[in-house]
Amino acid sequence: MRDLKDKVAFITGAGSGIGLAATRALARRGARLILADIDEARVEAAAAELRAFGADALGLRLNVADEDDWARAGEAAKAFGQVRVLFSNAGVGGGSGSFETYDPEAWRWAYAVNAHAHLYACRTFLGGMKALESPCHLAITASMVGIVPPPISVAYISSKFATLGIAMALRNELADTKVGISVLCPGMAATRIVETTAALRPGASEQGAAAQTAQSMGSVLASGMSPERIGEHLVRAIEANDFYVFTHPEWKRLAEPQIAEMMAAFGPSADPDYPGDDIDGLVAANGARRLNVAVRG
Ligand SMILES: NC(=O)c1ccc[n+]([C@@H]2O[C@H](COP(=O)([O-])OP(=O)(O)OC[C@H]3O[C@@H](n4cnc5c(N)ncnc54)[C@H](O)[C@@H]3O)[C@@H](O)[C@H]2O)c1
């Protein structure tokens, strides 16, 4: 989407970190901005900062995990203008410690915010973007750990794998539309995510070793990349219509052996008499015309 000037962009998690940085980068292109975040004070302050800079910006309180909040956000956005760029970015850490010790409520919350919310975002705006039949863009924040999982939170990693899966599946669905799609997969970024997670987490706060891990993660992330660089990089990717948006190339050396291991696992068929899956039939059964945009050649 080359021209962002005067286009309306809706950004979740816009009160802080990567969402706020991307919003600032969009403002530099002259986009009109709807900033949404569960933290009302922060999102209002961010919108005021952008208005002071001369941008047309509206701050909204939105819990991305709440369907009714999305209905209200959709109405507020309608009054502001037709959304052309949707950045579904809000996210939280998923909890620390061994998986079997997770609080199920915190597990459901991590999935609701990190993965399920993309459906609400798309239910609210994607239909209108498709119907416009002029360039629009959907960007979704996953993570590099949703590609190469280090030994950290299972809830966070798996919800980010889900997000990558949502983006990859949507890419096929959007292939014949004017809506471009990008999936942002940052490595470590110096944001408030550990703090926000602790403040928003439902149920009891983490204790013992899990609390210690969360604290150590805060220190490690403090030396991560500046979110401002990530936000600018993402907006360039939106302009270039790049699908994968990787900001931290140092992870490539970890991705390579992981992908090589997967490739090596393709051995002989479990049934030597089976002719092989009818993949064209599978595609046709789903009403699609093409196998997959990434492999169509
Ligand atoms: N910081 C990192 O190292 C890193 C790395 C890879 C991916 N990410 C992802 O980047 C995205 C942005 O995170 P960040 O690092 O900028 O953190 P951040 O905490 O600085 O910003 C996230 C914002 O999302 C908001 N938020 C949280 N839950 C919400 C909800 N239910 N509804 C609406 N808003 C909500 C928070 O209030 C906060 O303002 C997240 O999806 C995160 O998983 C972060």
Ligand as a Chemical Component Dictionary entry (heavy atoms), coordinates in Angstrom:
data_LIG
# 
_chem_comp.id                   LIG 
_chem_comp.type                 NON-POLYMER 
_chem_comp.pdbx_formal_charge   0 
_chem_comp.three_letter_code    LIG 
# 
loop_
_chem_comp_atom.comp_id 
_chem_comp_atom.atom_id 
_chem_comp_atom.alt_atom_id 
_chem_comp_atom.type_symbol 
_chem_comp_atom.charge 
_chem_comp_atom.model_Cartn_x 
_chem_comp_atom.model_Cartn_y 
_chem_comp_atom.model_Cartn_z 
_chem_comp_atom.pdbx_ordinal 
LIG N1  N1  N 0  8.628  -6.686 23.361 1  
LIG C1  C1  C 0  9.079  -7.731 22.682 2  
LIG O1  O1  O 0  10.209 -8.187 22.850 3  
LIG C2  C2  C 0  8.197  -8.369 21.632 4  
LIG C3  C3  C 0  8.779  -9.299 20.749 5  
LIG C4  C4  C 0  7.983  -9.897 19.790 6  
LIG C5  C5  C 0  6.641  -9.584 19.685 7  
LIG N2  N2  N 1  6.105  -8.687 20.553 8  
LIG C6  C6  C 0  4.677  -8.392 20.413 9  
LIG O2  O2  O 0  4.509  -7.016 20.120 10 
LIG C7  C7  C 0  3.190  -6.628 20.461 11 
LIG C8  C8  C 0  3.234  -5.312 21.232 12 
LIG O3  O3  O 0  3.862  -5.525 22.485 13 
LIG P1  P1  P 0  4.950  -4.529 23.082 14 
LIG O4  O4  O 0  6.200  -5.298 23.242 15 
LIG O5  O5  O -1 4.947  -3.271 22.322 16 
LIG O6  O6  O 0  4.368  -4.366 24.560 17 
LIG P2  P2  P 0  3.746  -3.110 25.367 18 
LIG O7  O7  O 0  3.252  -3.697 26.633 19 
LIG O8  O8  O 0  4.724  -1.998 25.422 20 
LIG O9  O9  O 0  2.530  -2.683 24.449 21 
LIG C9  C9  C 0  1.400  -3.509 24.324 22 
LIG C10 C10 C 0  0.148  -2.672 24.476 23 
LIG O10 O10 O 0  -0.972 -3.556 24.343 24 
LIG C11 C11 C 0  -1.936 -3.179 25.298 25 
LIG N3  N3  N 0  -2.811 -4.298 25.618 26 
LIG C12 C12 C 0  -2.548 -5.413 26.330 27 
LIG N4  N4  N 0  -3.642 -6.158 26.464 28 
LIG C13 C13 C 0  -4.625 -5.514 25.795 29 
LIG C14 C14 C 0  -5.990 -5.802 25.566 30 
LIG N5  N5  N 0  -6.578 -6.886 26.076 31 
LIG N6  N6  N 0  -6.694 -4.944 24.802 32 
LIG C15 C15 C 0  -6.117 -3.829 24.289 33 
LIG N7  N7  N 0  -4.840 -3.498 24.507 34 
LIG C16 C16 C 0  -4.095 -4.336 25.249 35 
LIG C17 C17 C 0  -1.149 -2.719 26.518 36 
LIG O11 O11 O 0  -1.919 -1.875 27.363 37 
LIG C18 C18 C 0  0.031  -2.015 25.854 38 
LIG O12 O12 O 0  -0.204 -0.628 25.715 39 
LIG C19 C19 C 0  2.600  -7.782 21.266 40 
LIG O13 O13 O 0  1.753  -8.547 20.433 41 
LIG C20 C20 C 0  3.825  -8.592 21.646 42 
LIG O14 O14 O 0  3.533  -9.945 21.871 43 
LIG C21 C21 C 0  6.843  -8.059 21.518 44 
# 
loop_
_chem_comp_bond.comp_id 
_chem_comp_bond.atom_id_1 
_chem_comp_bond.atom_id_2 
_chem_comp_bond.value_order 
_chem_comp_bond.pdbx_ordinal 
LIG N1  C1  SING 1  
LIG C1  O1  DOUB 2  
LIG C1  C2  SING 3  
LIG C2  C3  SING 4  
LIG C2  C21 DOUB 5  
LIG C3  C4  DOUB 6  
LIG C4  C5  SING 7  
LIG C5  N2  DOUB 8  
LIG N2  C6  SING 9  
LIG N2  C21 SING 10 
LIG C6  O2  SING 11 
LIG C6  C20 SING 12 
LIG O2  C7  SING 13 
LIG C7  C8  SING 14 
LIG C7  C19 SING 15 
LIG C8  O3  SING 16 
LIG O3  P1  SING 17 
LIG P1  O4  DOUB 18 
LIG P1  O5  SING 19 
LIG P1  O6  SING 20 
LIG O6  P2  SING 21 
LIG P2  O7  DOUB 22 
LIG P2  O8  SING 23 
LIG P2  O9  SING 24 
LIG O9  C9  SING 25 
LIG C9  C10 SING 26 
LIG C10 O10 SING 27 
LIG C10 C18 SING 28 
LIG O10 C11 SING 29 
LIG C11 N3  SING 30 
LIG C11 C17 SING 31 
LIG N3  C12 SING 32 
LIG N3  C16 SING 33 
LIG C12 N4  DOUB 34 
LIG N4  C13 SING 35 
LIG C13 C14 SING 36 
LIG C13 C16 DOUB 37 
LIG C14 N5  SING 38 
LIG C14 N6  DOUB 39 
LIG N6  C15 SING 40 
LIG C15 N7  DOUB 41 
LIG N7  C16 SING 42 
LIG C17 O11 SING 43 
LIG C17 C18 SING 44 
LIG C18 O12 SING 45 
LIG C19 O13 SING 46 
LIG C19 C20 SING 47 
LIG C20 O14 SING 48 
# 
